[in-house]
Structure formats: C-alpha cells, structure tokens
Amino acid sequence: MSLKTTTTEYSTVFDLKPTISRNGFLGLWKLLHGYRLKYGAAVLFLTLMALFNTGKFLLVQLFTDNVLTQQLENLTLALALVAFGFVGLAICQGYFAFLSGKLASETGERMAVRLRDYLFDHFQRLPFSFHDRAKTGELIQRATSDIESIQRFFAEQATGVGRILLLFSINFIAVLLIHVQLALMSVVVIPLVVATSIFFFRRTSIAFDKMQDEESKLTATLQESLTGVRVVKAFSRQDFEEKKFERDNRSRFVYGKRLLLMHTFFWPITDIMTGFQMLLGLFVGAMLVMTGEITVGMYLAYAGLIIYIIYPIRELGRLIVQTATGMVSYQRISRIIAEEREDLGFDALPPVTNLQGEFEFRDVSFAYHNGETVLHEISFSVKPGQTVALLGSTGSGKTSLVNLLPRFYDYTSGSITLDGVELRDYPRWFLRQHIGIVEQQPFLFSRTIRENIAFGAGRDVTDEA
C-alpha cells in the first residue's frame, strides 16, 4: 500500500483514503504506515521486559532451592550474586519498559498529528454541499475527541494488549517448566474471562458510539449558541437556548451513564473469576509441595508467576473493552475521510480568460441531494455592469441561485452561460477567483485586519491597499 503525500512548510499530509477499511483493526494497521518499525521495536522491548520480569521469579526458585537449602562455604558471595542478579534484572526490566512506552507514546502522538493535519486539510477541500449538511460541532468532535481515542489506542491500549499477551505467554511457559498439571490448572477460567470481555466489547462499542454521537450534538448546540449569542440576546431567548442545551446535555449524560454501568459490571465479574483462579492455583501448588512433587523454591516462583498469568488476563479483559473506543472513533473518522473532495479543476484551462461578466439563465432548475427542488425553470440575463436585486421570502431560493454562479452547486437542468460559454465549462478555481462574494454576516478570522482584508487576494497586497 502506498500513501500519497503533500508536503507543506510545516508538515507532510498523507492521503489516508487507502487506510479506510470495514475492519477496524486492519484500518488502524494501515494507519501505522511509516511507523510500523518503531512500533515493532516497542513490542520487541516489551518482550525483553517480560523475559526479565520472569527471570526474577526463576531466580527466587534458584535462590531457595540451591542457596538457602545448601551448606555453601561462600554463602555471603552467593547472597551478593543473587542480590546483584535481582537488581540487574529489575533495572533491565525497567529500562526496556521505558523504551517500549516511549516508542509507543511517540507513535500515538505521530498518529494524532497525522490525523489532525489530514482532517483539517480534508475539511478545507470537501464540497460546499458537505458543509451545508454537516454540523460544525460534529466535525470538531471528529478532530478532537475521536483522534484522542485513536491516540490512546496506539500509545496505551495496543501495546497494553501486547504486553499482557507476552507476560501471559512467557510466564505460562515458565510454569509449564515447573509443573505441567499445575500450569494447566492455573488457566481454567481464562476462556470465561475472554468470553466475558468479548461480550462486553460488543456492547461497549455500541454504547460508546451512541455516547459520541450525543457528545457531537452537545458540541454542535454549544457552538451554535455561542456563534449566535448576539441574536439570542437580541430576542431574549436565553431560556430557550438553556433548555435546548440542558436537553442535549441530559441525553449525553444518559448514554455516558450506560457506558459506565457496563464497566461497573465488568470489573466485579472478572475480579471474582480471577480471584477464584488465584486461590485455586495457590491451593493446588501448596498441596503439591506437601506431597513432594514440587520444591519450596518452585512454589515461591509459582506464587509470583501466577500473578503475571492471572493479572494480565484480568487487564486484557479491560483493554479489550477499552479498545472498543478506538475502533468506534476510527470508524467515525473513516466516514469523514471517505467523503470525496471537491475537484476545483486546477489542471483545466478556462475557455475564456478575459471575462466581461454577462450571465444568462435559461430554464434553470436545481434540486438538493435530498431531492427537494428549490429552483424551477428560472430564466433571466444580466449584462456587464448591471445591478440586479433578487427579492423573495425566506426559503424562496435566492441563496441557492447565487450559489450556482461560483459552482458551489451545479444546476440540475437548464443552462447558465457566462459570456456565452456554458458555466460548467469553466473550472471552479477560475470562477471563484473572478466572483466576489459579500456575506450577509461577515466573518473575521483571528488574524490582523490586514490579513482579513487580503484573505481572498491570493497574492501579496501592499499596505496602502
């Protein structure tokens, strides 16, 4: 898979369309393009960390069975070597855990930067029709909360799953070497824990998706209220807006509560299962010591190793449930990425370069994507230099008609000509460079007055201008 890139002064924007997949895990793997080696190194360091962790418990077995029970002449030296061994293993374990966490966190941050850059660029290039139907608050939600969920997936959850599987595998092999039957007895509840985790994973995915939708609505309501605060105050509609926000906030609370209740039920259930497994394993191990099948050192090593068999599985269940948030956020962002960008026709040359400005409408009709026809067989002409006013009630189609001129939308039927040439024959970039628009409600960017005035010029503007 190759990803196209667009290099700007500050960053490289990757084309993320090839990463879209109905399978969330496959899509997130594709999203790792360019960082898989670093992420693989993080997993490798996790493996080394798990090995050194297991080594500490095997050293306990060695110390108990071969040092404490033996009459050694150099007991002091043996104790010193064992102590240095513990310290060395702990240092190595901590060092590789640090390296793994560092690389995983860096990857998560890089993924967040990549997604933010792409989404911002994508938002600018989506067609007018998309922004007409999309709510600003929902787009903000995609570019903030959903990206943070994906960042946590890479930085914490995916490596957490890898860490748990490695700890379980390595420590289970170590217990197998101690006593096969004891090892098998130590994992009897694991299928139940995994099945419970998958059960909650599916329901958590649905609940989180609904909660994010409600949070998007809440953000949109807040954004609209703050944007139109002057209108709200002018008509004394503060109480109406407050009730509207309270209704959306209450809905967000209800879905958030459902999600938390699922986590609340999940933990006690898995804690009971893993607690029972821990007691069963320690009891069986103690019985094996009493019958002489394993040594005291083996039992002490097993008592430490079983913690890193049971505890990881308990954590695995938690992470399986939490990864649902990353999966849902990926799918929500993928729906935005899948939207086709507007073709401005930069590769096309305009049929006429020296425009005079004569427009002619012949039986022009226009309908939005929902099938609602707003313009019916409109015909009129505008000569160069002529001033024309469009009069009509709200919803009569004045704005829709004007939006056809720069080709924000294309007319459904009929013909519009500019200087005798069909409007569709002009590339969009050319029309928008030559058509000036004064909005009914002017918008100022958070920049200087000079930058706002020169925003649409596309060239250097003198201070006198």
MARMAR-656515 format. One line per field, with one value per residue (C-alpha): residue in three letters; residue number from 0; x, y, z negated. Coordinates in nm, 2 decimals. Last residue first. Example, Ala and Ser with C-alpha at 12.3 -4.5 7.8 and 13.67 -1.06 7.14 Angstrom:
2
res c(SER, ALA)
n c(1, 0)
x c(1.37, 1.23)
y c(-0.11, -0.45)
z c(-0.71, -0.78)
END
This chain:
465
res c(ALA, GLU, ASP, THR, VAL, ASP, ARG, GLY, ALA, GLY, PHE, ALA, ILE, ASN, GLU, ARG, ILE, THR, ARG, SER, PHE, LEU, PHE, PRO, GLN, GLN, GLU, VAL, ILE, GLY, ILE, HIS, GLN, ARG, LEU, PHE, TRP, ARG, PRO, TYR, ASP, ARG, LEU, GLU, VAL, GLY, ASP, LEU, THR, ILE, SER, GLY, SER, THR, TYR, ASP, TYR, PHE, ARG, PRO, LEU, LEU, ASN, VAL, LEU, SER, THR, LYS, GLY, SER, GLY, THR, SER, GLY, LEU, LEU, ALA, VAL, THR, GLN, GLY, PRO, LYS, VAL, SER, PHE, SER, ILE, GLU, HIS, LEU, VAL, THR, GLU, GLY, ASN, HIS, TYR, ALA, PHE, SER, VAL, ASP, ARG, PHE, GLU, PHE, GLU, GLY, GLN, LEU, ASN, THR, VAL, PRO, PRO, LEU, ALA, ASP, PHE, GLY, LEU, ASP, GLU, ARG, GLU, GLU, ALA, ILE, ILE, ARG, SER, ILE, ARG, GLN, TYR, SER, VAL, MET, GLY, THR, ALA, THR, GLN, VAL, ILE, LEU, ARG, GLY, LEU, GLU, ARG, ILE, PRO, TYR, ILE, ILE, TYR, ILE, ILE, LEU, GLY, ALA, TYR, ALA, LEU, TYR, MET, GLY, VAL, THR, ILE, GLU, GLY, THR, MET, VAL, LEU, MET, ALA, GLY, VAL, PHE, LEU, GLY, LEU, LEU, MET, GLN, PHE, GLY, THR, MET, ILE, ASP, THR, ILE, PRO, TRP, PHE, PHE, THR, HIS, MET, LEU, LEU, LEU, ARG, LYS, GLY, TYR, VAL, PHE, ARG, SER, ARG, ASN, ASP, ARG, GLU, PHE, LYS, LYS, GLU, GLU, PHE, ASP, GLN, ARG, SER, PHE, ALA, LYS, VAL, VAL, ARG, VAL, GLY, THR, LEU, SER, GLU, GLN, LEU, THR, ALA, THR, LEU, LYS, SER, GLU, GLU, ASP, GLN, MET, LYS, ASP, PHE, ALA, ILE, SER, THR, ARG, ARG, PHE, PHE, PHE, ILE, SER, THR, ALA, VAL, VAL, LEU, PRO, ILE, VAL, VAL, VAL, SER, MET, LEU, ALA, LEU, GLN, VAL, HIS, ILE, LEU, LEU, VAL, ALA, ILE, PHE, ASN, ILE, SER, PHE, LEU, LEU, LEU, ILE, ARG, GLY, VAL, GLY, THR, ALA, GLN, GLU, ALA, PHE, PHE, ARG, GLN, ILE, SER, GLU, ILE, ASP, SER, THR, ALA, ARG, GLN, ILE, LEU, GLU, GLY, THR, LYS, ALA, ARG, ASP, HIS, PHE, SER, PHE, PRO, LEU, ARG, GLN, PHE, HIS, ASP, PHE, LEU, TYR, ASP, ARG, LEU, ARG, VAL, ALA, MET, ARG, GLU, GLY, THR, GLU, SER, ALA, LEU, LYS, GLY, SER, LEU, PHE, ALA, PHE, TYR, GLY, GLN, CYS, ILE, ALA, LEU, GLY, VAL, PHE, GLY, PHE, ALA, VAL, LEU, ALA, LEU, ALA, LEU, THR, LEU, ASN, GLU, LEU, GLN, GLN, THR, LEU, VAL, ASN, ASP, THR, PHE, LEU, GLN, VAL, LEU, LEU, PHE, LYS, GLY, THR, ASN, PHE, LEU, ALA, MET, LEU, THR, LEU, PHE, LEU, VAL, ALA, ALA, GLY, TYR, LYS, LEU, ARG, TYR, GLY, HIS, LEU, LEU, LYS, TRP, LEU, GLY, LEU, PHE, GLY, ASN, ARG, SER, ILE, THR, PRO, LYS, LEU, ASP, PHE, VAL, THR, SER, TYR, GLU, THR, THR, THR, THR, LYS, LEU, SER, MET)
n c(464, 463, 462, 461, 460, 459, 458, 457, 456, 455, 454, 453, 452, 451, 450, 449, 448, 447, 446, 445, 444, 443, 442, 441, 440, 439, 438, 437, 436, 435, 434, 433, 432, 431, 430, 429, 428, 427, 426, 425, 424, 423, 422, 421, 420, 419, 418, 417, 416, 415, 414, 413, 412, 411, 410, 409, 408, 407, 406, 405, 404, 403, 402, 401, 400, 399, 398, 397, 396, 395, 394, 393, 392, 391, 390, 389, 388, 387, 386, 385, 384, 383, 382, 381, 380, 379, 378, 377, 376, 375, 374, 373, 372, 371, 370, 369, 368, 367, 366, 365, 364, 363, 362, 361, 360, 359, 358, 357, 356, 355, 354, 353, 352, 351, 350, 349, 348, 347, 346, 345, 344, 343, 342, 341, 340, 339, 338, 337, 336, 335, 334, 333, 332, 331, 330, 329, 328, 327, 326, 325, 324, 323, 322, 321, 320, 319, 318, 317, 316, 315, 314, 313, 312, 311, 310, 309, 308, 307, 306, 305, 304, 303, 302, 301, 300, 299, 298, 297, 296, 295, 294, 293, 292, 291, 290, 289, 288, 287, 286, 285, 284, 283, 282, 281, 280, 279, 278, 277, 276, 275, 274, 273, 272, 271, 270, 269, 268, 267, 266, 265, 264, 263, 262, 261, 260, 259, 258, 257, 256, 255, 254, 253, 252, 251, 250, 249, 248, 247, 246, 245, 244, 243, 242, 241, 240, 239, 238, 237, 236, 235, 234, 233, 232, 231, 230, 229, 228, 227, 226, 225, 224, 223, 222, 221, 220, 219, 218, 217, 216, 215, 214, 213, 212, 211, 210, 209, 208, 207, 206, 205, 204, 203, 202, 201, 200, 199, 198, 197, 196, 195, 194, 193, 192, 191, 190, 189, 188, 187, 186, 185, 184, 183, 182, 181, 180, 179, 178, 177, 176, 175, 174, 173, 172, 171, 170, 169, 168, 167, 166, 165, 164, 163, 162, 161, 160, 159, 158, 157, 156, 155, 154, 153, 152, 151, 150, 149, 148, 147, 146, 145, 144, 143, 142, 141, 140, 139, 138, 137, 136, 135, 134, 133, 132, 131, 130, 129, 128, 127, 126, 125, 124, 123, 122, 121, 120, 119, 118, 117, 116, 115, 114, 113, 112, 111, 110, 109, 108, 107, 106, 105, 104, 103, 102, 101, 100, 99, 98, 97, 96, 95, 94, 93, 92, 91, 90, 89, 88, 87, 86, 85, 84, 83, 82, 81, 80, 79, 78, 77, 76, 75, 74, 73, 72, 71, 70, 69, 68, 67, 66, 65, 64, 63, 62, 61, 60, 59, 58, 57, 56, 55, 54, 53, 52, 51, 50, 49, 48, 47, 46, 45, 44, 43, 42, 41, 40, 39, 38, 37, 36, 35, 34, 33, 32, 31, 30, 29, 28, 27, 26, 25, 24, 23, 22, 21, 20, 19, 18, 17, 16, 15, 14, 13, 12, 11, 10, 9, 8, 7, 6, 5, 4, 3, 2, 1, 0)
x c(-0.43, -0.17, 0.00, 0.06, -0.10, 0.10, -0.11, -0.41, -0.64, -0.90, -0.75, -0.62, -0.87, -0.85, -0.47, -0.46, -0.71, -0.48, -0.58, -0.85, -1.06, -1.34, -1.68, -1.93, -2.30, -2.48, -2.16, -2.00, -1.90, -1.66, -1.65, -1.33, -1.11, -1.41, -1.49, -1.13, -1.10, -1.43, -1.32, -1.53, -1.71, -1.99, -2.09, -2.17, -1.99, -2.18, -2.00, -2.10, -2.38, -2.63, -2.84, -3.13, -3.13, -2.99, -2.77, -2.42, -2.36, -2.08, -2.04, -1.93, -2.26, -2.48, -2.45, -2.64, -2.95, -2.94, -2.92, -3.22, -3.42, -3.76, -3.66, -3.72, -3.94, -3.83, -3.63, -3.32, -3.15, -2.96, -2.70, -2.58, -2.21, -2.19, -2.54, -2.75, -3.00, -3.31, -3.47, -3.56, -3.71, -3.80, -3.55, -3.58, -3.64, -3.61, -3.45, -3.24, -2.93, -3.05, -3.26, -3.19, -3.38, -3.26, -3.49, -3.22, -3.01, -2.77, -2.47, -2.26, -1.94, -1.69, -1.43, -1.09, -0.98, -1.24, -1.24, -1.08, -0.78, -0.81, -0.55, -0.67, -1.02, -1.16, -1.25, -1.43, -1.31, -1.50, -1.61, -1.44, -1.22, -1.53, -1.67, -1.32, -1.32, -1.63, -1.49, -1.16, -1.35, -1.55, -1.24, -1.06, -1.35, -1.38, -1.02, -1.14, -1.34, -1.05, -0.82, -1.03, -1.04, -0.67, -0.62, -0.78, -0.58, -0.26, -0.34, -0.39, -0.07, 0.16, 0.02, 0.07, 0.44, 0.50, 0.33, 0.50, 0.84, 0.76, 0.62, 0.93, 1.15, 0.95, 1.00, 0.75, 0.60, 0.68, 0.33, 0.32, 0.47, 0.20, -0.07, 0.07, 0.05, -0.31, -0.40, -0.21, -0.37, -0.72, -0.68, -0.56, -0.84, -1.11, -0.97, -0.96, -1.33, -1.44, -1.24, -1.38, -1.74, -1.66, -1.49, -1.74, -2.05, -1.90, -1.76, -2.11, -2.25, -2.00, -2.13, -2.49, -2.41, -2.25, -2.56, -2.78, -2.54, -2.53, -2.91, -2.91, -2.66, -2.88, -3.19, -2.99, -2.86, -3.21, -3.34, -3.06, -3.13, -3.49, -3.41, -3.16, -3.41, -3.42, -3.45, -3.14, -2.96, -3.00, -2.91, -2.59, -2.51, -2.53, -2.18, -2.20, -2.54, -2.43, -2.11, -2.28, -2.55, -2.29, -2.08, -2.39, -2.48, -2.13, -2.15, -2.47, -2.30, -2.00, -2.24, -2.41, -2.08, -1.96, -2.28, -2.24, -1.88, -1.94, -2.20, -1.96, -1.67, -1.88, -1.94, -1.58, -1.46, -1.70, -1.57, -1.21, -1.28, -1.46, -1.18, -0.93, -1.11, -0.90, -0.57, -0.38, -0.49, -0.30, 0.02, -0.02, -0.06, 0.26, 0.48, 0.79, 0.86, 0.49, 0.51, 0.78, 0.58, 0.28, 0.51, 0.63, 0.28, 0.10, 0.36, 0.37, -0.01, -0.04, 0.24, 0.08, -0.26, -0.10, 0.09, -0.25, -0.42, -0.16, 0.00, -0.17, -0.52, -0.47, -0.40, -0.71, -0.92, -0.76, -0.85, -1.21, -1.22, -1.05, -1.09, -1.41, -1.57, -1.49, -1.66, -1.97, -1.97, -1.96, -2.27, -2.26, -2.54, -2.41, -2.05, -2.09, -2.27, -1.99, -1.75, -1.47, -1.13, -1.10, -1.23, -0.97, -0.68, -0.80, -0.86, -0.52, -0.33, -0.53, -0.49, -0.11, -0.06, -0.26, -0.07, 0.25, 0.14, 0.05, 0.38, 0.57, 0.38, 0.45, 0.82, 0.85, 0.65, 0.87, 1.19, 1.06, 0.96, 1.30, 1.48, 1.25, 1.30, 1.68, 1.70, 1.49, 1.70, 2.02, 1.89, 1.78, 2.11, 2.30, 2.11, 2.17, 2.54, 2.56, 2.38, 2.62, 2.92, 2.80, 2.72, 3.08, 3.11, 2.77, 2.56, 2.26, 1.90, 1.92, 2.14, 2.02, 1.64, 1.56, 1.80, 1.72, 1.35, 1.38, 1.60, 1.31, 1.09, 1.33, 1.37, 1.00, 1.03, 1.35, 1.16, 0.86, 1.08, 1.25, 0.92, 0.80, 1.12, 1.02, 0.67, 0.82, 1.06, 0.76, 0.60, 0.92, 0.92, 0.55, 0.58, 0.57, 0.23, 0.06, -0.28, -0.28, -0.27, -0.56, -0.76, -0.69, -0.80, -1.12, -1.23, -1.45, -1.13, -1.01, -0.63, -0.61, -0.81, -0.54, -0.35, -0.07, -0.01, 0.36, 0.43, 0.52, 0.60, 0.37, 0.44, 0.15, 0.19, 0.04, 0.03, 0.14, 0.00)
y c(4.86, 5.11, 4.82, 4.64, 4.31, 4.00, 3.74, 3.51, 3.81, 3.63, 3.69, 4.04, 4.22, 3.96, 3.97, 4.35, 4.35, 4.11, 3.75, 3.56, 3.53, 3.78, 3.66, 3.90, 3.81, 3.87, 3.76, 3.97, 3.74, 3.83, 3.62, 3.61, 3.38, 3.16, 3.12, 3.02, 2.77, 2.61, 2.53, 2.69, 2.45, 2.40, 2.77, 2.72, 2.99, 3.29, 3.54, 3.33, 3.08, 2.91, 2.63, 2.41, 2.12, 2.01, 2.32, 2.25, 2.35, 2.57, 2.64, 3.00, 3.11, 2.83, 2.96, 3.27, 3.07, 2.87, 3.20, 3.34, 3.01, 3.11, 2.99, 3.32, 3.55, 3.69, 3.96, 3.92, 4.25, 4.31, 4.57, 4.59, 4.64, 4.36, 4.25, 4.01, 3.77, 3.59, 3.24, 3.02, 2.69, 2.58, 2.64, 2.48, 2.11, 1.89, 1.56, 1.51, 1.59, 1.94, 2.03, 2.30, 2.42, 2.66, 2.74, 2.96, 3.18, 3.43, 3.59, 3.86, 3.93, 4.06, 3.79, 3.80, 3.44, 3.25, 2.87, 2.83, 2.60, 2.27, 2.12, 2.32, 2.17, 2.26, 1.89, 1.88, 1.61, 1.28, 1.18, 0.86, 1.05, 1.17, 0.81, 0.69, 0.94, 0.77, 0.42, 0.51, 0.65, 0.33, 0.11, 0.33, 0.33, -0.05, -0.08, -0.01, -0.34, -0.54, -0.34, -0.43, -0.80, -0.80, -0.65, -0.95, -1.18, -0.98, -1.03, -1.40, -1.50, -1.24, -1.32, -1.69, -1.62, -1.49, -1.78, -2.02, -1.90, -1.95, -2.29, -2.39, -2.28, -2.49, -2.79, -2.96, -3.31, -3.35, -3.43, -3.12, -2.91, -3.04, -2.94, -2.59, -2.56, -2.68, -2.42, -2.14, -2.22, -2.24, -1.91, -1.73, -1.88, -1.77, -1.42, -1.43, -1.52, -1.28, -1.00, -1.06, -1.02, -0.73, -0.54, -0.59, -0.47, -0.12, -0.10, -0.16, 0.09, 0.35, 0.31, 0.34, 0.65, 0.81, 0.74, 0.91, 1.20, 1.28, 1.29, 1.52, 1.75, 1.76, 1.85, 2.10, 2.27, 2.32, 2.44, 2.69, 2.81, 2.87, 3.05, 3.28, 3.37, 3.74, 3.84, 4.05, 3.83, 3.51, 3.70, 3.83, 3.47, 3.33, 3.18, 3.08, 2.91, 2.73, 2.61, 2.48, 2.30, 2.15, 2.03, 1.87, 1.70, 1.57, 1.45, 1.26, 1.10, 1.01, 0.85, 0.65, 0.52, 0.44, 0.24, 0.03, -0.04, -0.12, -0.38, -0.56, -0.54, -0.65, -0.99, -1.01, -0.95, -1.21, -1.47, -1.38, -1.42, -1.75, -1.89, -1.78, -1.96, -2.29, -2.11, -2.21, -2.58, -2.61, -2.48, -2.70, -3.00, -2.92, -2.84, -2.61, -2.60, -2.53, -2.25, -2.09, -2.14, -1.96, -1.68, -1.62, -1.65, -1.44, -1.16, -1.15, -1.14, -0.87, -0.66, -0.69, -0.59, -0.29, -0.20, -0.18, 0.00, 0.26, 0.48, 0.33, 0.31, 0.63, 0.82, 0.67, 0.79, 1.14, 1.15, 1.08, 1.36, 1.63, 1.63, 1.41, 1.62, 1.94, 1.80, 1.72, 2.07, 2.22, 2.03, 1.87, 1.94, 2.26, 2.16, 1.86, 2.05, 2.31, 2.03, 1.90, 2.06, 2.26, 1.98, 1.74, 1.97, 1.99, 1.61, 1.54, 1.75, 1.63, 1.26, 1.29, 1.48, 1.22, 0.93, 1.10, 1.13, 0.77, 0.67, 0.88, 0.72, 0.37, 0.45, 0.59, 0.31, 0.05, 0.23, 0.27, -0.10, -0.19, 0.01, -0.11, -0.47, -0.42, -0.25, -0.51, -0.79, -0.62, -0.56, -0.92, -1.05, -0.82, -0.96, -1.32, -1.25, -1.10, -1.39, -1.63, -1.43, -1.43, -1.81, -1.88, -2.22, -2.33, -2.56, -2.59, -2.53, -2.15, -2.14, -2.41, -2.45, -2.10, -1.89, -2.09, -2.06, -1.69, -1.65, -1.81, -1.54, -1.26, -1.41, -1.38, -1.00, -1.01, -1.20, -0.97, -0.66, -0.83, -0.90, -0.54, -0.42, -0.62, -0.47, -0.11, -0.21, -0.32, 0.02, 0.19, -0.04, 0.01, 0.39, 0.47, 0.32, 0.29, 0.39, 0.06, -0.12, 0.10, 0.01, -0.36, -0.34, -0.15, -0.40, -0.20, -0.05, 0.30, 0.32, 0.39, 0.72, 0.85, 1.06, 1.18, 1.54, 1.62, 1.90, 2.27, 2.43, 2.19, 1.85, 1.65, 1.28, 0.99, 0.66, 0.34, 0.00)
z c(0.02, -0.11, -0.30, 0.03, 0.10, 0.20, 0.39, 0.34, 0.29, 0.08, -0.26, -0.19, -0.41, -0.68, -0.68, -0.70, -0.99, -1.18, -1.24, -1.44, -1.13, -1.07, -0.94, -0.77, -0.82, -0.49, -0.31, -0.04, 0.25, 0.53, 0.85, 1.05, 0.84, 0.76, 1.13, 1.22, 0.93, 1.03, 1.39, 1.65, 1.89, 1.64, 1.69, 2.05, 2.26, 2.40, 2.17, 1.88, 1.96, 1.74, 1.90, 1.80, 1.57, 1.23, 1.16, 1.02, 0.66, 0.51, 0.88, 0.84, 1.00, 0.86, 0.51, 0.62, 0.71, 0.38, 0.19, 0.35, 0.34, 0.20, -0.15, -0.32, -0.10, 0.23, 0.40, 0.61, 0.69, 1.01, 1.09, 1.45, 1.52, 1.77, 1.86, 1.65, 1.81, 1.69, 1.69, 1.39, 1.48, 1.12, 0.84, 0.49, 0.59, 0.29, 0.40, 0.08, 0.28, 0.35, 0.65, 0.92, 1.22, 1.49, 1.78, 1.95, 1.72, 1.89, 1.73, 1.89, 1.69, 1.94, 1.87, 2.03, 1.98, 2.18, 2.22, 1.87, 1.85, 1.67, 1.43, 1.14, 1.18, 0.84, 0.78, 0.45, 0.22, 0.19, -0.16, -0.27, -0.52, -0.70, -0.73, -0.83, -1.13, -1.27, -1.20, -1.38, -1.67, -1.71, -1.70, -1.95, -2.19, -2.15, -2.26, -2.61, -2.64, -2.51, -2.74, -3.05, -2.95, -2.89, -3.24, -3.40, -3.17, -3.27, -3.64, -3.62, -3.45, -3.60, -3.95, -3.87, -3.82, -4.18, -4.35, -4.10, -4.20, -4.56, -4.48, -4.28, -4.57, -4.81, -4.59, -4.36, -4.37, -4.74, -4.85, -5.07, -4.79, -4.55, -4.80, -4.82, -4.45, -4.44, -4.70, -4.52, -4.19, -4.33, -4.52, -4.21, -3.99, -4.23, -4.23, -3.85, -3.82, -4.10, -3.96, -3.61, -3.73, -3.96, -3.68, -3.40, -3.59, -3.66, -3.30, -3.16, -3.41, -3.28, -2.93, -3.04, -3.24, -2.93, -2.73, -3.00, -3.05, -2.68, -2.67, -2.97, -2.80, -2.49, -2.69, -2.90, -2.59, -2.45, -2.79, -2.81, -2.45, -2.52, -2.85, -2.68, -2.40, -2.48, -2.11, -2.09, -2.34, -2.13, -1.82, -1.98, -2.11, -1.76, -1.75, -2.12, -2.07, -1.75, -1.91, -2.22, -2.02, -1.80, -2.10, -2.25, -1.92, -1.90, -2.26, -2.17, -1.88, -2.10, -2.35, -2.08, -1.95, -2.31, -2.38, -2.06, -2.11, -2.48, -2.38, -2.16, -2.40, -2.69, -2.53, -2.41, -2.77, -2.91, -2.66, -2.74, -3.12, -3.07, -2.85, -3.12, -3.40, -3.37, -3.34, -3.65, -3.65, -3.32, -3.48, -3.78, -3.56, -3.37, -3.67, -3.68, -3.31, -3.25, -3.50, -3.29, -2.97, -3.14, -3.24, -2.89, -2.73, -3.00, -3.00, -2.62, -2.59, -2.85, -2.70, -2.35, -2.48, -2.66, -2.34, -2.16, -2.45, -2.56, -2.29, -1.98, -2.13, -2.33, -2.00, -1.84, -2.13, -2.11, -1.74, -1.83, -2.09, -1.88, -1.50, -1.50, -1.77, -1.59, -1.28, -1.50, -1.64, -1.29, -1.18, -0.84, -0.58, -0.42, -0.49, -0.26, 0.01, 0.03, 0.13, -0.09, -0.03, -0.35, -0.57, -0.41, -0.50, -0.86, -0.86, -0.72, -0.96, -1.26, -1.15, -1.10, -1.43, -1.62, -1.46, -1.55, -1.91, -1.93, -1.77, -2.02, -2.30, -2.17, -2.14, -2.49, -2.65, -2.49, -2.59, -2.95, -2.98, -2.84, -3.11, -3.39, -3.31, -3.27, -3.60, -3.77, -3.62, -3.74, -4.09, -4.13, -3.99, -4.22, -4.51, -4.39, -4.35, -4.69, -4.85, -4.68, -4.80, -5.15, -5.14, -5.03, -5.20, -5.09, -5.31, -5.07, -5.15, -5.13, -4.81, -4.56, -4.63, -4.76, -4.55, -4.23, -4.28, -4.35, -4.04, -3.84, -3.98, -3.87, -3.53, -3.46, -3.48, -3.26, -2.99, -3.01, -2.96, -2.67, -2.50, -2.57, -2.41, -2.10, -2.10, -2.11, -1.83, -1.62, -1.68, -1.55, -1.25, -1.19, -1.19, -0.82, -0.77, -1.11, -0.95, -0.76, -1.10, -1.22, -0.91, -0.96, -1.33, -1.24, -0.97, -0.73, -0.60, -0.51, -0.51, -0.14, -0.19, -0.43, -0.18, -0.40, -0.49, -0.55, -0.79, -0.84, -0.51, -0.32, -0.17, -0.02, -0.04, 0.14, -0.06, 0.09, 0.00)
END
